[in-house]
Amino acid sequence: MMTLVVTACPQRLRGFLTRWLMEIEPGVYVGKVNARIRDALWDITVAEIAGGRAILVYPDSRKEAGFEVRVHRTTWEVVDYEGLALIRRPSTTKKQIMRSGWSKASKMRRARRNRSK
């Protein structure tokens, strides 16, 4: 059993996918196909998706979780962590740049120490 989720895809791709899979919700396809057909559907989806996004989830007995995830053109990424597939969402905040020199707390401590001498 595999699940394919597509967003912002052309109508021709949606029509093609309904030949092989059942569309249970707009853009959500479910079906039971063999690995060769699944890989061919994924390749066609990636080639035809234009500006949209796609996520494929299918069973895989070799993985600890029992399934495999493929993503195309999404902000989230799949990370393999000791056999587990985890989804990492990139941070939306800007990374702080480490400044060289002393911190404010360190400067205050140093000033207090120098005053007492």
C-alpha positions as CSV (number, residue, x, y, z in Angstrom):
1,M,0.0,0.0,0.0
2,M,1.4,3.4,-1.0
3,T,0.3,6.9,-0.4
4,L,1.2,9.8,-2.7
5,V,0.4,13.4,-1.8
6,V,0.8,16.1,-4.5
7,T,0.1,19.8,-4.2
8,A,-0.1,22.5,-6.9
9,C,0.3,20.0,-9.7
10,P,-1.1,20.1,-13.3
11,Q,-4.4,18.4,-14.0
12,R,-2.8,16.0,-16.5
13,L,-0.7,14.6,-13.7
14,R,-3.7,14.1,-11.5
15,G,-5.5,12.4,-14.3
16,F,-2.5,10.1,-15.0
17,L,-2.2,9.1,-11.3
18,T,-5.9,8.1,-11.1
19,R,-5.2,5.4,-13.7
20,W,-3.1,3.6,-11.1
21,L,-4.2,4.9,-7.7
22,M,-7.4,5.9,-6.0
23,E,-7.8,9.6,-5.2
24,I,-9.3,9.7,-1.7
25,E,-9.0,13.5,-1.3
26,P,-7.9,16.1,-3.8
27,G,-4.1,15.5,-4.2
28,V,-4.0,12.4,-2.0
29,Y,-3.6,9.1,-3.8
30,V,-3.6,5.6,-2.3
31,G,-3.1,2.2,-3.9
32,K,-1.4,-1.1,-3.9
33,V,1.1,-1.5,-6.8
34,N,4.4,-3.3,-7.1
35,A,7.8,-1.6,-6.6
36,R,8.5,-1.2,-10.4
37,I,5.2,0.7,-10.9
38,R,5.7,2.7,-7.7
39,D,9.1,3.9,-8.9
40,A,7.8,4.7,-12.3
41,L,4.9,6.7,-10.9
42,W,7.3,8.6,-8.7
43,D,9.7,9.4,-11.6
44,I,6.8,10.6,-13.7
45,T,5.4,12.7,-10.8
46,V,8.8,14.3,-10.2
47,A,9.2,15.1,-13.9
48,E,5.6,16.5,-14.4
49,I,5.0,18.2,-11.1
50,A,6.1,21.6,-12.5
51,G,6.1,24.0,-9.5
52,G,4.3,21.7,-7.1
53,R,5.4,19.4,-4.3
54,A,5.2,15.7,-3.8
55,I,5.5,13.2,-0.9
56,L,5.5,9.4,-1.3
57,V,5.1,7.0,1.6
58,Y,5.3,3.2,1.1
59,P,6.1,0.1,3.2
60,D,9.7,-1.1,3.5
61,S,10.4,-4.1,5.7
62,R,14.1,-3.3,5.8
63,K,13.5,0.0,7.7
64,E,13.0,0.1,11.5
65,A,9.8,2.1,11.2
66,G,8.5,-0.2,8.4
67,F,8.0,2.5,5.8
68,E,10.0,4.7,3.5
69,V,9.4,8.4,2.7
70,R,10.4,10.3,-0.4
71,V,9.9,14.1,-0.8
72,H,10.2,16.4,-3.8
73,R,10.5,20.2,-3.6
74,T,9.4,20.5,0.0
75,T,10.9,22.6,2.8
76,W,11.0,19.6,5.1
77,E,13.6,16.9,4.6
78,V,13.9,13.2,5.4
79,V,16.8,12.4,7.6
80,D,18.0,8.8,8.3
81,Y,18.9,8.6,12.0
82,E,20.2,5.1,12.9
83,G,17.6,3.4,10.6
84,L,14.7,5.7,11.6
85,A,13.3,8.1,9.0
86,L,12.8,11.4,10.7
87,I,11.4,14.6,9.2
88,R,13.5,17.7,9.8
89,R,11.9,21.1,9.4
90,P,14.4,23.9,8.8
91,S,14.4,26.7,11.3
92,T,12.6,29.8,10.2
93,T,14.6,32.1,12.6
94,K,17.8,33.6,11.5
95,K,20.9,32.0,12.8
96,Q,22.8,34.2,15.3
97,I,26.3,35.0,14.3
98,M,28.8,34.4,17.1
99,R,30.6,37.6,17.9
100,S,34.2,37.6,18.7
101,G,35.3,39.1,22.0
102,W,33.8,39.0,25.5
103,S,30.1,38.7,26.4
104,K,28.3,41.5,28.3
105,A,28.2,39.3,31.4
106,S,31.9,38.6,31.3
107,K,32.6,42.4,30.9
108,M,30.5,43.1,33.9
109,R,32.2,40.5,36.0
110,R,35.6,41.8,35.0
111,A,34.5,45.4,35.8
112,R,33.3,44.3,39.3
113,R,36.5,42.5,39.9
114,N,38.6,45.5,38.9
115,R,36.6,47.9,41.1
116,S,37.3,45.8,44.2
117,K,41.0,45.8,43.7
